[in-house]
Amino acid sequence: MEFGLFSQHHRPARSVADAYEEDLFEVVAADQLGYREAWISEHAFPAELFICKAAALTRSIRLGPGVRPLAIHHPLQVVTEANACDQLTRGRYQFGFGLGGQLGGPRKLEQRGLGDDSQRRARMWEAIGFIRQAWASAEPFDFEGAFWQGTGITVQPPSYQFPHPPIAISTGGSAETLEVAGREGFALLLGQNDDGRSVAEMLAGYSAAAAEAARLRPRDDVRLSRLVYVAERTDQAISDLRSAVGPQLESERELVRQHLESAAREGHEPGSDRFERDPVLRTGSRILAELGADDPKALTLEALAESGYYLVGDPDTVAGHVRRLFDATGGFGTLLLLAGRDLAARDGRLRSLRLFMEQVAPAVRDLRPPPTTPLAGAGVTGDGFQAEGGGQLFGTEPDAARKRRPGSAVEREPRP
């Protein structure tokens, strides 16, 4: 198992400049402590700007946007910025994309005059097809899509990594996204709100699609985010978190209560299709069931920490929670610790990052998800990238990706 950060840039009590400074402090500390990667939320600002500054202050940690909301940006601009980041980080860049959630989608579409939210998913799939074609094409190409167009397209600079940076997609459980990601070899970025059973269900679909494409170890590429806080004693960890997490928990309890009441008025019960389609209902009802309660007031900090929904406590306790989470999901490759939030004072956050790497990570690093079993006759067909509403965009193993002009082939590992 590997370890990284998911930096959310959510510090409402600070000025923007001070929040950036704290975010950078955490990423630099993670680099020094040996964390493998950091994904930077793009809800509030272009992640690439932060990534380039962080790259100058770090040495080894890999960096990526978490995520670029492709529906609202022209893909030529996105791939140009991605390649520039890949060059400036000397190959430490990872490309994360997705719909962007409510903060990254509907309102920003309207602000840019790009229509309503009904076509956001189709716009995203078409954009990633454009971007992958740009990475694969050694010569200028034309693109005539339903949403994005261009002629004589070339991208400068080229990517540093060959044929392109690693690609990851975020998802809240869309069956289409999981199927495409498994088939196309995209890593998965999963959020902190889904319980272990929900993650297991998502990864089953992802792994099945990967098996059809003869991908043997797709779960190695799965990143799962969790609130993690480690202190010398569990009671100290709870005490450190209470003032910061309390207001968030209160709003989450109220949200669960509202969704449960709405479902009850409409005659829906836990386990019904309504509960499965609504992540708030799905996760909230499952956690309450594990706690043996039906009132959202039971979702206290202590209860969520004890249940392992929050990975909070002394090093041994947190290591045990990580192992149980791994088992409940069927296995994943990288645990991302939530960052970019004032969970505690700076010295407490630094202590938590240090204790995790020094005492928790060694106790769970041996965890590795099982391989898939390829289906008979499975293999990459080369029929082209396809997604709902997107159509065939280009071959999955384009010859152009292996025939780049001299000078554009690049090193795989970052230089010191």
Sequence and secondary structure as in RCSB ss.txt:
>XXXX:A:sequence
MEFGLFSQHHRPARSVADAYEEDLFEVVAADQLGYREAWISEHAFPAELFICKAAALTRSIRLGPGVRPLAIHHP
LQVVTEANACDQLTRGRYQFGFGLGGQLGGPRKLEQRGLGDDSQRRARMWEAIGFIRQAWASAEPFDFEGAFWQG
TGITVQPPSYQFPHPPIAISTGGSAETLEVAGREGFALLLGQNDDGRSVAEMLAGYSAAAAEAARLRPRDDVRLS
RLVYVAERTDQAISDLRSAVGPQLESERELVRQHLESAAREGHEPGSDRFERDPVLRTGSRILAELGADDPKALT
LEALAESGYYLVGDPDTVAGHVRRLFDATGGFGTLLLLAGRDLAARDGRLRSLRLFMEQVAPAVRDLRPPPTTPL
AGAGVTGDGFQAEGGGQLFGTEPDAARKRRPGSAVEREPRP
>XXXX:A:secstr
 EEEEEEEEE TTS HHHHHHHHHHHHHHHHHHT  EEEE  SSS HHHHHHHHHHH SS EEEES EEGGGS H
HHHHHHHHHHHHHTTS B EEEE  TTTTTHHHHHHTT   GGGHHHHHHHHHHHHHHHHH SS EEEE SS EE
EEE  SS  SSSS   EEEE SS HHHHHHHHHHT EEEE SSS HHHHHHHHHHHHHHHHHTT S GGGGEEEE
E EEE SSHHHHHHHHHHHHHHHHHHHHHHHHHHHHHHHHTT  TTSHHHHH HHHHHHHHHHHHHT  SGGG  
HHHHHHHTSSEEESHHHHHHHHHHHHHHHT  SEEEEEEEE SS HHHHHHHHHHIIIIIHHHHTT         
TT          TTT   S SS GGGG   TT    SS   
